[in-house]
Amino acid sequence: MGAGVSTADVCDREAAFLASSGDGLPALVASAGGPFGVVQAYHPRTPGRRTQGQLYVMRGTIRETRFANQRVMATYQLRLDLVWPLQKGTGSAEDEQRAFDAAIDLVLARVRAYRGDKTHGGRFLAVAEDPREVHVTFDPPDRSIRDDSELRAFVTYSAQDADFTA
């Protein structure tokens, strides 16, 4: 890979951006006023306490595109796994779903980042630009509420690194 660019740290770079705060974008981490108690790269072997929302950054695919004979650009499909535990015995499932929707809206605003700067703080060449799509997929709430006492959603989008000579 090019100088300072590695496919191995993509999830860590994106998790660092999503966990950052005080930059004018919505905070996601609970300690900074956000809705998620956990924002990290990769799933742990044993899940933490299911009392706060959890956001895990995963990688779906890596695509290397070769152009100009010796130049290569890596594009990653990032996947955010969102887990929203239901408060046992309190509140309504409908209110929990609304709260989860509001938390997802904050995630989307952070992924969108600033107008004119889609680099996520210089961590990538571009994020959510190739293709210019962000997808949110929800697990059916009736099943996840019944089976796991939680709501789940997955957010997918792309990130690109600067090209390098190969």
C-alpha positions as CSV (number, residue, x, y, z in Angstrom):
1,M,0.0,0.0,0.0
2,G,1.0,3.6,-0.3
3,A,2.8,5.5,2.4
4,G,0.7,5.6,5.6
5,V,-2.2,3.8,4.1
6,S,-3.2,0.2,5.1
7,T,-6.3,-1.9,4.5
8,A,-5.8,-3.4,8.0
9,D,-6.8,-0.3,10.0
10,V,-9.9,0.8,8.1
11,C,-12.3,-0.2,10.9
12,D,-10.1,1.5,13.5
13,R,-9.9,4.7,11.5
14,E,-13.6,4.9,11.0
15,A,-14.4,4.0,14.6
16,A,-12.1,6.8,15.8
17,F,-14.0,9.3,13.6
18,L,-17.4,8.0,14.8
19,A,-16.3,8.1,18.5
20,S,-14.9,11.6,18.2
21,S,-16.8,14.6,19.5
22,G,-16.5,18.4,19.9
23,D,-16.1,18.9,16.1
24,G,-19.6,20.3,15.4
25,L,-21.0,17.0,14.3
26,P,-23.4,14.9,16.5
27,A,-21.7,13.0,19.3
28,L,-22.4,9.3,19.2
29,V,-20.6,8.2,22.4
30,A,-22.6,8.3,25.6
31,S,-19.7,10.0,27.6
32,A,-20.0,12.9,25.1
33,G,-23.8,13.0,25.3
34,G,-24.5,10.6,22.4
35,P,-26.8,7.6,22.4
36,F,-24.2,4.7,22.2
37,G,-22.4,3.3,25.2
38,V,-20.0,1.5,22.9
39,V,-18.6,2.8,19.6
40,Q,-15.7,0.6,18.5
41,A,-14.1,-1.4,15.7
42,Y,-15.1,-5.0,15.6
43,H,-17.4,-7.1,17.7
44,P,-16.0,-8.3,21.0
45,R,-15.9,-12.1,21.8
46,T,-18.4,-11.6,24.6
47,P,-20.9,-8.7,24.2
48,G,-20.9,-6.1,26.9
49,R,-23.8,-5.3,29.2
50,R,-26.9,-4.7,27.1
51,T,-27.9,-1.5,28.9
52,Q,-26.8,1.1,26.3
53,G,-26.7,1.2,22.5
54,Q,-23.7,-0.3,20.8
55,L,-22.1,0.5,17.4
56,Y,-19.5,-1.7,15.9
57,V,-17.6,-0.8,12.7
58,M,-17.1,-3.8,10.5
59,R,-15.6,-4.2,7.0
60,G,-17.8,-5.8,4.3
61,T,-15.5,-5.8,1.3
62,I,-12.2,-4.4,0.0
63,R,-12.1,-3.6,-3.7
64,E,-8.8,-2.5,-5.3
65,T,-9.2,-0.7,-8.7
66,R,-6.2,-0.5,-10.9
67,F,-5.9,2.5,-13.3
68,A,-3.1,4.2,-15.2
69,N,-1.3,0.9,-15.3
70,Q,0.5,1.3,-11.9
71,R,-2.0,3.2,-9.8
72,V,-4.3,1.4,-7.4
73,M,-7.2,2.8,-5.3
74,A,-8.7,0.8,-2.4
75,T,-12.5,1.1,-1.7
76,Y,-14.0,-0.4,1.3
77,Q,-17.6,-1.3,2.1
78,L,-18.1,-0.4,5.7
79,R,-20.8,-1.9,7.8
80,L,-22.0,-0.5,11.1
81,D,-23.7,-3.0,13.3
82,L,-26.1,-1.1,15.6
83,V,-27.6,-2.8,18.7
84,W,-30.3,-1.1,20.7
85,P,-31.2,-2.9,23.9
86,L,-34.8,-2.6,25.2
87,Q,-35.2,-1.5,28.8
88,K,-36.6,-4.5,30.6
89,G,-40.1,-4.0,31.8
90,T,-40.2,-0.3,31.3
91,G,-41.5,1.9,28.6
92,S,-43.1,0.9,25.3
93,A,-41.5,-0.9,22.4
94,E,-42.8,1.9,20.2
95,D,-40.9,4.5,22.2
96,E,-37.7,2.4,22.0
97,Q,-38.1,2.1,18.3
98,R,-38.4,5.9,18.0
99,A,-35.4,6.4,20.2
100,F,-33.4,4.0,18.0
101,D,-34.5,5.9,14.9
102,A,-33.3,9.1,16.5
103,A,-29.9,7.5,17.3
104,I,-29.6,6.2,13.7
105,D,-30.4,9.8,12.5
106,L,-27.4,11.0,14.5
107,V,-25.2,8.2,13.0
108,L,-26.3,9.3,9.5
109,A,-25.5,12.9,10.2
110,R,-22.0,12.0,11.4
111,V,-21.4,9.7,8.4
112,R,-22.5,12.6,6.1
113,A,-19.9,14.8,7.8
114,Y,-19.3,18.3,6.7
115,R,-20.4,19.9,3.4
116,G,-17.4,19.9,1.2
117,D,-15.3,17.6,3.4
118,K,-16.1,13.9,3.1
119,T,-12.7,12.7,4.4
120,H,-13.8,11.9,8.0
121,G,-11.1,14.1,9.5
122,G,-8.5,13.3,6.9
123,R,-8.7,9.5,7.6
124,F,-9.8,8.7,4.0
125,L,-9.8,10.2,0.6
126,A,-13.6,10.1,0.6
127,V,-16.5,8.5,2.5
128,A,-20.0,7.7,1.2
129,E,-19.1,9.0,-2.2
130,D,-18.3,5.9,-4.3
131,P,-21.1,5.1,-4.7
132,R,-22.9,8.1,-3.2
133,E,-25.1,5.8,-1.2
134,V,-25.7,5.0,2.5
135,H,-28.0,2.1,3.3
136,V,-29.8,1.4,6.5
137,T,-31.3,-2.1,7.0
138,F,-33.4,-2.9,10.0
139,D,-33.9,-6.4,11.5
140,P,-37.7,-7.0,11.9
141,P,-38.4,-5.6,15.4
142,D,-41.1,-8.1,16.3
143,R,-38.5,-10.9,16.0
144,S,-35.6,-9.1,17.7
145,I,-37.7,-7.8,20.5
146,R,-39.1,-11.2,21.2
147,D,-35.8,-13.2,20.8
148,D,-33.1,-10.8,22.0
149,S,-34.8,-7.9,23.8
150,E,-33.1,-5.6,21.4
151,L,-33.4,-3.8,18.1
152,R,-30.8,-4.1,15.4
153,A,-29.9,-2.2,12.3
154,F,-27.0,-2.2,9.8
155,V,-25.6,0.9,8.1
156,T,-23.5,0.4,5.0
157,Y,-21.5,2.9,3.0
158,S,-18.1,3.1,1.2
159,A,-14.8,4.7,2.1
160,Q,-11.8,5.2,-0.3
161,D,-8.2,5.6,0.4
162,A,-5.8,7.7,-1.7
163,D,-4.4,5.9,-4.7
164,F,-0.9,4.5,-4.6
165,T,1.7,2.9,-6.9
166,A,1.7,-0.9,-7.1
